[in-house]
Amino acid sequence: MTRSVLFLRTRPGKREELVRAFERLGVLQAASAQPGFLGAELHVPLDDADHVLVLASWASPEAYQAWLDNPIREAARAELEPLLAAEPEPHLYRVVEAVS
């Protein structure tokens, strides 16, 4: 399994607007239609008002790359980008152990 981790830093006071935009645009729902998608979560830290974390699980790095190449994602980015204070920080991990 592959895990994508996306760190987003919002403009001051724009975090909730970014979260609402994610929901309104259906970003995670759109990702869920991508072949190889296993699940996703949108997190907001309790100790930082200007950050958002997006975690997603994918069957493979290729499945994640297909999501990156999806035009739906690019359309959402155009609306989300003005709310960000910095470029998103994406990271990709191979899951080596998991417990539920």
N, CA, C and O atoms as a GROMACS GRO file, in nm:
protein
  400
    1MET      N    1   0.085  -0.118   0.000
    1MET     CA    2   0.000   0.000   0.000
    1MET      C    3   0.089   0.123   0.000
    1MET      O    4   0.200   0.123   0.054
    2THR      N    5   0.039   0.229  -0.062
    2THR     CA    6   0.108   0.357  -0.071
    2THR      C    7   0.026   0.462   0.000
    2THR      O    8  -0.096   0.465  -0.013
    3ARG      N    9   0.092   0.547   0.076
    3ARG     CA   10   0.023   0.655   0.147
    3ARG      C   11   0.073   0.789   0.096
    3ARG      O   12   0.193   0.815   0.094
    4SER      N   13  -0.020   0.873   0.054
    4SER     CA   14   0.016   1.010   0.018
    4SER      C   15  -0.014   1.100   0.137
    4SER      O   16  -0.117   1.088   0.203
    5VAL      N   17   0.080   1.191   0.163
    5VAL     CA   18   0.068   1.285   0.273
    5VAL      C   19   0.086   1.424   0.213
    5VAL      O   20   0.189   1.453   0.152
    6LEU      N   21  -0.015   1.508   0.229
    6LEU     CA   22  -0.011   1.642   0.171
    6LEU      C   23  -0.026   1.745   0.282
    6LEU      O   24  -0.130   1.752   0.347
    7PHE      N   25   0.079   1.825   0.302
    7PHE     CA   26   0.077   1.933   0.399
    7PHE      C   27   0.036   2.061   0.328
    7PHE      O   28   0.096   2.099   0.227
    8LEU      N   29  -0.067   2.128   0.381
    8LEU     CA   30  -0.113   2.254   0.324
    8LEU      C   31  -0.104   2.363   0.430
    8LEU      O   32  -0.153   2.346   0.542
    9ARG      N   33  -0.043   2.475   0.396
    9ARG     CA   34  -0.038   2.591   0.486
    9ARG      C   35  -0.128   2.697   0.424
    9ARG      O   36  -0.105   2.744   0.312
   10THR      N   37  -0.231   2.735   0.500
   10THR     CA   38  -0.327   2.832   0.449
   10THR      C   39  -0.283   2.975   0.481
   10THR      O   40  -0.199   2.999   0.568
   11ARG      N   41  -0.343   3.067   0.410
   11ARG     CA   42  -0.325   3.208   0.445
   11ARG      C   43  -0.388   3.225   0.584
   11ARG      O   44  -0.481   3.153   0.619
   12PRO      N   45  -0.338   3.320   0.663
   12PRO     CA   46  -0.392   3.337   0.798
   12PRO      C   47  -0.545   3.353   0.796
   12PRO      O   48  -0.600   3.434   0.721
   13GLY      N   49  -0.609   3.274   0.880
   13GLY     CA   50  -0.755   3.281   0.893
   13GLY      C   51  -0.834   3.213   0.782
   13GLY      O   52  -0.956   3.224   0.779
   14LYS      N   53  -0.768   3.143   0.690
   14LYS     CA   54  -0.837   3.083   0.576
   14LYS      C   55  -0.854   2.932   0.586
   14LYS      O   56  -0.905   2.869   0.493
   15ARG      N   57  -0.814   2.873   0.699
   15ARG     CA   58  -0.821   2.727   0.709
   15ARG      C   59  -0.963   2.674   0.693
   15ARG      O   60  -0.985   2.581   0.616
   16GLU      N   61  -1.058   2.731   0.763
   16GLU     CA   62  -1.195   2.680   0.755
   16GLU      C   63  -1.253   2.700   0.616
   16GLU      O   64  -1.332   2.618   0.569
   17GLU      N   65  -1.215   2.809   0.550
   17GLU     CA   66  -1.259   2.830   0.413
   17GLU      C   67  -1.202   2.722   0.320
   17GLU      O   68  -1.271   2.675   0.229
   18LEU      N   69  -1.077   2.683   0.344
   18LEU     CA   70  -1.016   2.577   0.265
   18LEU      C   71  -1.088   2.444   0.290
   18LEU      O   72  -1.116   2.370   0.196
   19VAL      N   73  -1.118   2.414   0.414
   19VAL     CA   74  -1.189   2.290   0.448
   19VAL      C   75  -1.326   2.288   0.381
   19VAL      O   76  -1.366   2.187   0.324
   20ARG      N   77  -1.398   2.399   0.387
   20ARG     CA   78  -1.530   2.407   0.322
   20ARG      C   79  -1.517   2.391   0.171
   20ARG      O   80  -1.601   2.327   0.108
   21ALA      N   81  -1.412   2.449   0.112
   21ALA     CA   82  -1.391   2.437  -0.032
   21ALA      C   83  -1.363   2.291  -0.070
   21ALA      O   84  -1.414   2.243  -0.171
   22PHE      N   85  -1.282   2.221   0.010
   22PHE     CA   86  -1.257   2.078  -0.015
   22PHE      C   87  -1.389   2.002  -0.019
   22PHE      O   88  -1.412   1.919  -0.106
   23GLU      N   89  -1.475   2.032   0.078
   23GLU     CA   90  -1.604   1.963   0.087
   23GLU      C   91  -1.695   2.002  -0.029
   23GLU      O   92  -1.755   1.916  -0.093
   24ARG      N   93  -1.705   2.131  -0.058
   24ARG     CA   94  -1.792   2.181  -0.164
   24ARG      C   95  -1.750   2.126  -0.300
   24ARG      O   96  -1.835   2.090  -0.382
   25LEU      N   97  -1.619   2.122  -0.324
   25LEU     CA   98  -1.568   2.074  -0.452
   25LEU      C   99  -1.567   1.920  -0.460
   25LEU      O  100  -1.550   1.864  -0.568
   26GLY      N  101  -1.585   1.855  -0.346
   26GLY     CA  102  -1.587   1.709  -0.344
   26GLY      C  103  -1.453   1.647  -0.381
   26GLY      O  104  -1.447   1.547  -0.453
   27VAL      N  105  -1.344   1.707  -0.332
   27VAL     CA  106  -1.210   1.662  -0.369
   27VAL      C  107  -1.188   1.516  -0.329
   27VAL      O  108  -1.145   1.435  -0.411
   28LEU      N  109  -1.218   1.482  -0.204
   28LEU     CA  110  -1.195   1.344  -0.160
   28LEU      C  111  -1.290   1.247  -0.229
   28LEU      O  112  -1.253   1.134  -0.259
   29GLN      N  113  -1.414   1.292  -0.254
   29GLN     CA  114  -1.509   1.205  -0.325
   29GLN      C  115  -1.461   1.180  -0.467
   29GLN      O  116  -1.474   1.069  -0.518
   30ALA      N  117  -1.405   1.282  -0.532
   30ALA     CA  118  -1.353   1.265  -0.668
   30ALA      C  119  -1.235   1.168  -0.666
   30ALA      O  120  -1.222   1.083  -0.754
   31ALA      N  121  -1.148   1.182  -0.566
   31ALA     CA  122  -1.034   1.090  -0.555
   31ALA      C  123  -1.083   0.947  -0.536
   31ALA      O  124  -1.020   0.853  -0.585
   32SER      N  125  -1.193   0.930  -0.465
   32SER     CA  126  -1.243   0.794  -0.437
   32SER      C  127  -1.287   0.722  -0.563
   32SER      O  128  -1.296   0.599  -0.563
   33ALA      N  129  -1.314   0.794  -0.670
   33ALA     CA  130  -1.352   0.732  -0.797
   33ALA      C  131  -1.230   0.689  -0.879
   33ALA      O  132  -1.244   0.621  -0.981
   34GLN      N  133  -1.112   0.728  -0.835
   34GLN     CA  134  -0.988   0.695  -0.906
   34GLN      C  135  -0.954   0.548  -0.882
   34GLN      O  136  -0.948   0.504  -0.767
   35PRO      N  137  -0.931   0.471  -0.988
   35PRO     CA  138  -0.889   0.331  -0.966
   35PRO      C  139  -0.764   0.324  -0.879
   35PRO      O  140  -0.668   0.399  -0.899
   36GLY      N  141  -0.766   0.233  -0.783
   36GLY     CA  142  -0.654   0.218  -0.691
   36GLY      C  143  -0.666   0.300  -0.564
   36GLY      O  144  -0.580   0.289  -0.477
   37PHE      N  145  -0.770   0.381  -0.552
   37PHE     CA  146  -0.794   0.459  -0.431
   37PHE      C  147  -0.843   0.366  -0.321
   37PHE      O  148  -0.930   0.282  -0.345
   38LEU      N  149  -0.788   0.380  -0.200
   38LEU     CA  150  -0.829   0.296  -0.088
   38LEU      C  151  -0.896   0.374   0.025
   38LEU      O  152  -0.972   0.316   0.102
   39GLY      N  153  -0.869   0.503   0.036
   39GLY     CA  154  -0.929   0.584   0.141
   39GLY      C  155  -0.856   0.715   0.157
   39GLY      O  156  -0.741   0.729   0.115
   40ALA      N  157  -0.924   0.814   0.218
   40ALA     CA  158  -0.861   0.944   0.240
   40ALA      C  159  -0.924   1.013   0.360
   40ALA      O  160  -1.037   0.985   0.398
   41GLU      N  161  -0.846   1.103   0.418
   41GLU     CA  162  -0.890   1.181   0.534
   41GLU      C  163  -0.835   1.322   0.523
   41GLU      O  164  -0.723   1.342   0.476
   42LEU      N  165  -0.914   1.418   0.567
   42LEU     CA  166  -0.873   1.557   0.576
   42LEU      C  167  -0.862   1.591   0.724
   42LEU      O  168  -0.958   1.574   0.799
   43HIS      N  169  -0.745   1.638   0.766
   43HIS     CA  170  -0.719   1.665   0.908
   43HIS      C  171  -0.688   1.813   0.930
   43HIS      O  172  -0.627   1.878   0.844
   44VAL      N  173  -0.731   1.865   1.045
   44VAL     CA  174  -0.687   1.998   1.087
   44VAL      C  175  -0.623   1.983   1.225
   44VAL      O  176  -0.680   1.918   1.313
   45PRO      N  177  -0.505   2.041   1.245
   45PRO     CA  178  -0.437   2.027   1.373
   45PRO      C  179  -0.509   2.105   1.483
   45PRO      O  180  -0.571   2.208   1.458
   46LEU      N  181  -0.500   2.054   1.603
   46LEU     CA  182  -0.561   2.120   1.717
   46LEU      C  183  -0.476   2.237   1.767
   46LEU      O  184  -0.526   2.325   1.838
   47ASP      N  185  -0.349   2.239   1.729
   47ASP     CA  186  -0.258   2.340   1.782
   47ASP      C  187  -0.204   2.437   1.677
   47ASP      O  188  -0.106   2.507   1.702
   48ASP      N  189  -0.266   2.442   1.559
   48ASP     CA  190  -0.217   2.530   1.453
   48ASP      C  191  -0.335   2.566   1.362
   48ASP      O  192  -0.392   2.478   1.297
   49ALA      N  193  -0.371   2.692   1.358
   49ALA     CA  194  -0.491   2.735   1.286
   49ALA      C  195  -0.469   2.753   1.137
   49ALA      O  196  -0.564   2.781   1.064
   50ASP      N  197  -0.346   2.738   1.089
   50ASP     CA  198  -0.319   2.767   0.948
   50ASP      C  199  -0.262   2.649   0.871
   50ASP      O  200  -0.193   2.668   0.770
   51HIS      N  201  -0.289   2.528   0.917
   51HIS     CA  202  -0.241   2.409   0.845
   51HIS      C  203  -0.355   2.310   0.825
   51HIS      O  204  -0.451   2.306   0.902
   52VAL      N  205  -0.341   2.230   0.721
   52VAL     CA  206  -0.434   2.121   0.690
   52VAL      C  207  -0.348   2.005   0.642
   52VAL      O  208  -0.246   2.025   0.576
   53LEU      N  209  -0.390   1.885   0.676
   53LEU     CA  210  -0.320   1.764   0.635
   53LEU      C  211  -0.417   1.674   0.561
   53LEU      O  212  -0.528   1.649   0.608
   54VAL      N  213  -0.376   1.625   0.444
   54VAL     CA  214  -0.457   1.531   0.368
   54VAL      C  215  -0.379   1.400   0.359
   54VAL      O  216  -0.267   1.397   0.308
   55LEU      N  217  -0.440   1.293   0.410
   55LEU     CA  218  -0.381   1.159   0.402
   55LEU      C  219  -0.468   1.074   0.309
   55LEU      O  220  -0.590   1.077   0.318
   56ALA      N  221  -0.404   1.001   0.222
   56ALA     CA  222  -0.479   0.910   0.134
   56ALA      C  223  -0.400   0.781   0.117
   56ALA      O  224  -0.277   0.781   0.121
   57SER      N  225  -0.472   0.672   0.099
   57SER     CA  226  -0.412   0.542   0.077
   57SER      C  227  -0.444   0.498  -0.065
   57SER      O  228  -0.555   0.515  -0.114
   58TRP      N  229  -0.343   0.440  -0.129
   58TRP     CA  230  -0.351   0.400  -0.269
   58TRP      C  231  -0.296   0.259  -0.284
   58TRP      O  232  -0.212   0.216  -0.206
   59ALA      N  233  -0.345   0.188  -0.383
   59ALA     CA  234  -0.298   0.053  -0.409
   59ALA      C  235  -0.153   0.051  -0.455
   59ALA      O  236  -0.082  -0.048  -0.434
   60SER      N  237  -0.108   0.160  -0.517
   60SER     CA  238   0.028   0.165  -0.571
   60SER      C  239   0.068   0.310  -0.598
   60SER      O  240  -0.018   0.398  -0.602
   61PRO      N  241   0.196   0.335  -0.616
   61PRO     CA  242   0.238   0.470  -0.656
   61PRO      C  243   0.177   0.511  -0.790
   61PRO      O  244   0.151   0.629  -0.813
   62GLU      N  245   0.155   0.415  -0.878
   62GLU     CA  246   0.096   0.445  -1.009
   62GLU      C  247  -0.049   0.493  -0.994
   62GLU      O  248  -0.093   0.581  -1.068
   63ALA      N  249  -0.121   0.436  -0.900
   63ALA     CA  250  -0.259   0.480  -0.876
   63ALA      C  251  -0.260   0.624  -0.827
   63ALA      O  252  -0.344   0.704  -0.868
   64TYR      N  253  -0.166   0.657  -0.738
   64TYR     CA  254  -0.156   0.795  -0.690
   64TYR      C  255  -0.118   0.888  -0.804
   64TYR      O  256  -0.174   0.997  -0.815
   65GLN      N  257  -0.026   0.848  -0.889
   65GLN     CA  258   0.015   0.931  -1.002
   65GLN      C  259  -0.103   0.955  -1.096
   65GLN      O  260  -0.117   1.064  -1.152
   66ALA      N  261  -0.186   0.854  -1.114
   66ALA     CA  262  -0.304   0.871  -1.198
   66ALA      C  263  -0.397   0.978  -1.140
   66ALA      O  264  -0.458   1.054  -1.214
   67TRP      N  265  -0.408   0.983  -1.007
   67TRP     CA  266  -0.487   1.088  -0.943
   67TRP      C  267  -0.423   1.224  -0.966
   67TRP      O  268  -0.493   1.321  -0.996
   68LEU      N  269  -0.292   1.233  -0.954
   68LEU     CA  270  -0.223   1.360  -0.980
   68LEU      C  271  -0.248   1.408  -1.122
   68LEU      O  272  -0.255   1.528  -1.147
   69ASP      N  273  -0.262   1.316  -1.216
   69ASP     CA  274  -0.282   1.349  -1.356
   69ASP      C  275  -0.430   1.372  -1.391
   69ASP      O  276  -0.460   1.411  -1.504
   70ASN      N  277  -0.520   1.349  -1.298
   70ASN     CA  278  -0.663   1.362  -1.323
   70ASN      C  279  -0.701   1.509  -1.339
   70ASN      O  280  -0.669   1.590  -1.252
   71PRO      N  281  -0.769   1.547  -1.448
   71PRO     CA  282  -0.806   1.687  -1.468
   71PRO      C  283  -0.901   1.742  -1.362
   71PRO      O  284  -0.904   1.863  -1.340
   72ILE      N  285  -0.976   1.657  -1.296
   72ILE     CA  286  -1.064   1.702  -1.187
   72ILE      C  287  -0.981   1.765  -1.076
   72ILE      O  288  -1.019   1.867  -1.019
   73ARG      N  289  -0.869   1.703  -1.046
   73ARG     CA  290  -0.781   1.753  -0.941
   73ARG      C  291  -0.727   1.892  -0.977
   73ARG      O  292  -0.722   1.981  -0.892
   74GLU      N  293  -0.689   1.909  -1.100
   74GLU     CA  294  -0.635   2.037  -1.144
   74GLU      C  295  -0.741   2.148  -1.136
   74GLU      O  296  -0.709   2.261  -1.100
   75ALA      N  297  -0.865   2.116  -1.170
   75ALA     CA  298  -0.973   2.214  -1.161
   75ALA      C  299  -0.995   2.256  -1.015
   75ALA      O  300  -1.016   2.374  -0.988
   76ALA      N  301  -0.991   2.161  -0.922
   76ALA     CA  302  -1.008   2.194  -0.780
   76ALA      C  303  -0.891   2.278  -0.731
   76ALA      O  304  -0.910   2.371  -0.652
   77ARG      N  305  -0.772   2.246  -0.777
   77ARG     CA  306  -0.654   2.320  -0.735
   77ARG      C  307  -0.667   2.470  -0.767
   77ARG      O  308  -0.624   2.554  -0.689
   78ALA      N  309  -0.725   2.502  -0.881
   78ALA     CA  310  -0.742   2.641  -0.921
   78ALA      C  311  -0.824   2.719  -0.818
   78ALA      O  312  -0.800   2.838  -0.796
   79GLU      N  313  -0.920   2.653  -0.755
   79GLU     CA  314  -1.003   2.719  -0.654
   79GLU      C  315  -0.938   2.719  -0.516
   79GLU      O  316  -0.959   2.811  -0.437
   80LEU      N  317  -0.860   2.616  -0.487
   80LEU     CA  318  -0.799   2.604  -0.354
   80LEU      C  319  -0.672   2.688  -0.340
   80LEU      O  320  -0.643   2.740  -0.233
   81GLU      N  321  -0.598   2.700  -0.447
   81GLU     CA  322  -0.467   2.766  -0.442
   81GLU      C  323  -0.470   2.908  -0.385
   81GLU      O  324  -0.378   2.943  -0.310
   82PRO      N  325  -0.570   2.992  -0.416
   82PRO     CA  326  -0.570   3.128  -0.359
   82PRO      C  327  -0.582   3.131  -0.206
   82PRO      O  328  -0.553   3.233  -0.144
   83LEU      N  329  -0.624   3.021  -0.146
   83LEU     CA  330  -0.638   3.014   0.000
   83LEU      C  331  -0.507   2.973   0.068
   83LEU      O  332  -0.498   2.974   0.190
   84LEU      N  333  -0.406   2.935  -0.012
   84LEU     CA  334  -0.281   2.884   0.044
   84LEU      C  335  -0.175   2.992   0.055
   84LEU      O  336  -0.166   3.082  -0.028
   85ALA      N  337  -0.095   2.982   0.162
   85ALA     CA  338   0.015   3.074   0.184
   85ALA      C  339   0.145   3.024   0.123
   85ALA      O  340   0.240   3.100   0.108
   86ALA      N  341   0.149   2.895   0.088
   86ALA     CA  342   0.270   2.836   0.032
   86ALA      C  343   0.230   2.720  -0.059
   86ALA      O  344   0.116   2.674  -0.057
   87GLU      N  345   0.325   2.676  -0.139
   87GLU     CA  346   0.301   2.560  -0.224
   87GLU      C  347   0.271   2.438  -0.137
   87GLU      O  348   0.333   2.421  -0.032
   88PRO      N  349   0.178   2.353  -0.179
   88PRO     CA  350   0.153   2.228  -0.105
   88PRO      C  351   0.280   2.144  -0.098
   88PRO      O  352   0.363   2.146  -0.189
   89GLU      N  353   0.294   2.071   0.012
   89GLU     CA  354   0.411   1.983   0.032
   89GLU      C  355   0.364   1.838   0.024
   89GLU      O  356   0.318   1.783   0.124
   90PRO      N  357   0.376   1.774  -0.093
   90PRO     CA  358   0.335   1.634  -0.105
   90PRO      C  359   0.450   1.539  -0.071
   90PRO      O  360   0.566   1.566  -0.101
   91HIS      N  361   0.414   1.428  -0.009
   91HIS     CA  362   0.510   1.322   0.021
   91HIS      C  363   0.441   1.188  -0.006
   91HIS      O  364   0.320   1.176   0.013
   92LEU      N  365   0.517   1.091  -0.050
   92LEU     CA  366   0.464   0.959  -0.079
   92LEU      C  367   0.541   0.856   0.001
   92LEU      O  368   0.664   0.857   0.002
   93TYR      N  369   0.469   0.767   0.068
   93TYR     CA  370   0.529   0.666   0.155
   93TYR      C  371   0.481   0.528   0.115
   93TYR      O  372   0.370   0.511   0.066
   94ARG      N  373   0.565   0.430   0.136
   94ARG     CA  374   0.526   0.290   0.125
   94ARG      C  375   0.493   0.244   0.266
   94ARG      O  376   0.576   0.255   0.356
   95VAL      N  377   0.373   0.193   0.286
   95VAL     CA  378   0.332   0.146   0.417
   95VAL      C  379   0.399   0.010   0.441
   95VAL      O  380   0.380  -0.084   0.364
   96VAL      N  381   0.476   0.001   0.550
   96VAL     CA  382   0.547  -0.124   0.579
   96VAL      C  383   0.483  -0.201   0.694
   96VAL      O  384   0.506  -0.321   0.708
   97GLU      N  385   0.404  -0.133   0.775
   97GLU     CA  386   0.333  -0.202   0.882
   97GLU      C  387   0.211  -0.121   0.919
   97GLU      O  388   0.218   0.002   0.925
   98ALA      N  389   0.099  -0.186   0.944
   98ALA     CA  390  -0.024  -0.118   0.985
   98ALA      C  391  -0.098  -0.208   1.082
   98ALA      O  392  -0.098  -0.330   1.067
   99VAL      N  393  -0.162  -0.148   1.181
   99VAL     CA  394  -0.243  -0.219   1.278
   99VAL      C  395  -0.374  -0.144   1.291
   99VAL      O  396  -0.375  -0.021   1.299
  100SER      N  397  -0.485  -0.217   1.295
  100SER     CA  398  -0.616  -0.152   1.313
  100SER      C  399  -0.681  -0.204   1.439
  100SER      O  400  -0.792  -0.162   1.473
   0.00000   0.00000   0.00000
